[in-house]
Amino acid sequence: MTSTAHLGASGHERTADTPERPRPTGGRGPLGGLVWLVWRQHRLVFGVLLAAAAGGAVWCAVLRGRMAAFIDAHHIAGCSQISLVARCSDTQGPVTAFRDAYNPSMKLAEAGLVLLPVLVGVFLGAPLIARELEAGTHKLVLSQSVGPLRWLAAKTALPAVVVVAAGALMSAAYTWLWQVGGDEVSGAYWYSTLGFNSLGPVPVAYALLGLAIGTLTGLLLRRTVSAMGVTLALMALVQYAFAVLRPHLLPLATAKFGNSEPTQVADSSWLVDQGYYTTSGERLPEVPCRPDQDFDGCLRQHHVAGQYMDHHPASDHWPLAFFEAGLVLALAAVLTVLAFRVMRRRHG
């Protein structure tokens, strides 16, 4: 029995006994394989996220130029509406005008960065795996020569890269904007809930946490809508918990004032607690003394020596930010490890 010879694509003769070289199975383009598949599946969300980051950066750059011009023209750098700085004694009007003009824009930027982790978790993390499991399309992928852990790694790695890139760009742009008119001038203080969650590494860390929470929730619930709702609730709970914990991540500084001294810390300080202290050092949150009576005599009767103010100075901002971001990233890493363990247990 003879075999028929055929010419291959290169023009060389190939017999029937010669094994044919396997064709590459990867996707088109430079990404290829699983990564290309993930990009194709979520390119709309990726595109919206990156476009929003680029547009937000341009908007912050334009707004920064306008704010800097206003501040320089009215000489209000570092001034507040009510300030202890002598050179700011006559700047209340310009500062108020500045806040009326630019504070809404800064609040809008802060709100966008605070919502970014929630949106990432709900619209990217939660459907990432839940949609595949709900529709059963994961069976097609896992039936190929792709293990479940490799599939999960590809499904999470590319979104994480996109989230870090977009979050870092938006956070850097807003931080650059905030350095011009943040704190005293605009009233967008670094320690406010919106302000702290919008500056430096904090929004990037929370965005990765949102992705991790959404992915794990989708893997456990296997239903897209349910995973989105639970992710929304969990992100709100986590952000609230860290907001309560935040003042205690670093030791507080304490300023003490005598009964006859004015009591005020620096405009840029984060006042966490205040009250009265006695001659023995005991702290009293409040005293039963009324200003319309003999107030000083009442203070002496209760052995009150003065007032105290526990606060974080502005120098604590970045240590607090990096410490909290580190904790958030550690939590995201733990949830990611749990997701891989669940995947291995359920799909081998």
N, C-alpha and C positions, 0 to 999 in steps of 0.2 A: 504494500500500500504506500503510495507516494503522497507527500504533502505539498500543498500548493504554496508557492513562495509569493510574498507580497512585498512591495516597496514601502518602506516607512516614510515618515515625513521628511527625513534627511536624504532620501534617495537610496539608502542602503537596503539590501534585501533582508527580510525578516521571515523566518520560518515559523510554522505553527508551534514548534517545540520551544521557541524562544519566548520567555515570559515578557509580557508587555509592561512597560514601566508605569507605575501608578501615577495618575494625574494629581496635581495639587488640589487639595480640597478647601483651601483657605478662601476667604472672601476677597473681593477685588480691592485694589488700592493698597497703600503702604501699611495700613493698620493690619489688615488680614485677619483671618480666623475669628476667634471669639470676640476679640476687641472690636473688629469691624462690625460684627453682628450686633454688639451692644450699642455701638455708635449709631447704626442704622435704626435700631429700635427706639432710641431715645434722643435722636438728633434734634427733634423739635424743642424738647425741654432744654437740652444743652444750648441750642441756638438762642433761645429766649433768655436764658441765664447769662450767657456771655454778652449778648447784645445789651441787656440791662446794665451789666457791669461797665461796659464801655461807654454807654450813654450817661450813666451816673457819674463816671469819672470826668467826662467832658463838662457836664453840668456843674460839678463841684469846682472845677478849674475856673469856669466863668464866674461863678458866684464868689469865689475867693478873691478874684481881681476886684470885683465891685466892693466887697466888704473892706478890703485893704485900702482902697481909695477913700472910702468914707471915713475910716478910722484915722488915716493920716491927715485928711483935710480938717477934721475936728479935734485932733489931738486927744483922743479918748482911749488910747491903748492902755489896758490894765485897769480901767475905771469901771465902777459899778454905779447903779442908781443911788445907793447909799454906801459911801466908802469912807474909810479912815485915812485914805491917802490925801495929803494936803493939796497936791496939784489937781485932784479930781473934784475939788469943792464946787466948781461952777460948771460941771459937765453933765449934770443930771438931765438937762433937756436933750442934748445930742445923744446921750446914751439911750434915753427913752425912744428917740426917733430911730436910732439904729435897731433897737429891738423890735419896734413896730415894723420896720422894713424887712429885716432879715431873719428874725427868730422863727417865723412860720416855715421858712425854707429849710432852716437847720433842723427843726422838729420833724419835717417831712423826711429828710435824709436819715435822721435817727430812726424814725419809725420803719423805714424801709429796711435798714440793717437789722433791726430787732425782729422783724417779720421774716427775714431771709432764712434763718434756721428752721422756722416753722414751715415755710413754703417748701423748702428742700425736703424736709421729712415727710410732709403730706403728699406732695405731688411728684416727688422723685423716689424717695426711699420706700414709702409704703407700697406703691405699685410695682417696684422693681422686681420683686420675686412673687408677690401675691398674684399679680396678673398672670404670670406664667403658670403658677400652680392651679389657679382657678380655671384657666382655659385648657390646661393639660398640655400646652406646647412644650413644657419642660421635658416631657417624655421623648419627644423627637430629638432634642439636643442630647439627652443623656443616653439615648440608644446608639449614638455615634461613639466614636472613640474618645469621648470627653467625659472625664470623671466629674462627679457632683461638686467636689471641692474646687476643681479647676474652673468649673462653670460659675460657681459662686464668686470665686476670686475675680474672674473677668467681669462679672456683673457689678461688682462693687468697686473695683479699682479705677476704672475709667470715670464713673460718676464722682468718685472722691477727688480725682485730679481736677475735673472740671469745677467742682464745688470749691476746692482750695484756690484755684486760679481766679474765679469770679469773686469769691469772698475777699481774697487778699487785695484785689484791685479796688473793690468798693470800699473796703476798710481803710486802705492807704489813702484813697482820694478824700474820704471824709476826715480822716485824721489830719491831713494836710490843710483842709478847709478849716477845721476846728482850731488849729494852731494860730490862726489869724484873729478870730473873734470868739473863741470859746471862753467858758467860765464867766468872768465878770461882765464883759462888754455885752455879750448876747444873752446871758442868763442860761446858756446851755452848759451847765456845770458838769464836770467830769464824773461826779459821784451820783448824778441822777440815774434813775433806772434806764432811761433811753440813752443817755450820754455814755455811761460805762459800758453798756452792751454794744456800742457802736464803734468804739475806739480800739485800735491796735489788734492784738491777736484774738480778742474775745469773740467777735462775730464769726471768725473763721472756725474757731474751736466749736462753737455752738452749731454751726452749719454741718460740720462733720458728725457731731452728736445726733443731729436731726436725721442725717442719712443712716446712721447706725440704728437708731431707734426704729425708724420706718422699715428698714430691711428686716430686722429681727421680728418686728410685729407682723409684717406680711408673711414671713416664713412660718410663724406660729399659727396665725389665724387663717391663712390661705384664702382670704376673701379681701378684695381690693378696697371696697367701700368701708368695711369694718376696720381694716388696718389703717386707713386714712383717719377715721374718727378717733381711734385709740392713740395714734401717733400725735394728733393734735392735742389731746388731753394730756398725754405724758410730757410733751414739750412744754406746755404751759405749767405743769406741775414742777418740772425740773428747773425752769427758769425762775419760778417763784421761790423754790427752795434755796437756790444759790443767792437770790437777792436778800433773803433773810440771813443767810450764812455770811455773806460778803463782808460786813463790818468787822467780823471777828476773825478773819483770815490772818490779819496782822495785829500786833499789839497797838492799842490806842495811845495817843499822846494826851496828857492831861494838863490843862491850864487852870490855875487857881487865881482868884481875885478876892481882895479884901472887900468888906462891906461897903467901903466908900469909893471903891475903884470901878471904872466902867468895865463892863463885861462883854467882850467881843473878841473872837479869834479872827484870823486873817480871812478876807473875803473868799479866798479859794479853798479854804479848809472845809472838810466834811464834818459837820457837827453831828455826833451820834447820840450823846447823852449830856444832860446838864442838871444841876441841882445845887444844894447847899451842903457844906461840910462844917462840922463842929470843931471846937478846940481839941477834942480828943481824936479827931480824924474820921469820925463816923459820917457817913454820907446820908443826907436827907433829900429825897427827890423833891419834896416841897415842905414848906413850913406853914403852920396855922397862923400866919400874920397877915393883916390886911393893910393896904397902903393908906387907907383913910383913917387909921388909928396911929398909935405910937409904934410905927413899924420898926425903928431902930431899937427901941426898948424891948419889943417883942423878940427881936433877933438875939439880943443879949440874954433875955430870959431863957431862951432855948440853947444858949451857948453856941450860937452860929458864928463862925469865924469868917465866912465868906462863901463865894460860889465857885463851883468847878465846872469845867467843860471838857468832856471827852471828845476827841476829834481825830480825824486823819488829816494831816497836812497834805498839800498838793504833791509833795515828794513821795507819798505813799501810792500815788495813782498807778504808776507802771509796775511796781512790785506786786500790788494787788491784782492788776490785770494779768500779768504773766502767771501768777500763782493760780488764779481761778481758771485761766485757760488750760493750764497743765492738769488741773483736776478734771476739767470737762473732757479733755483729750484722753485721760486715763479711763474715764467712764465709757467713752466711745470705743476705746480699744477692748475693754472687757465685754461690751455688748457684741462687738464684731467677733470675738473669739466664741462667744456663746452661739452666735448664728452659725459658725462653721461646725460647732459640735452638734447642733440640731440637724444641720444638713447631713452630716456623716451618719448620725444615728438613724435618720429617716430614709436616706437614699443610698447608704452604703459607701 
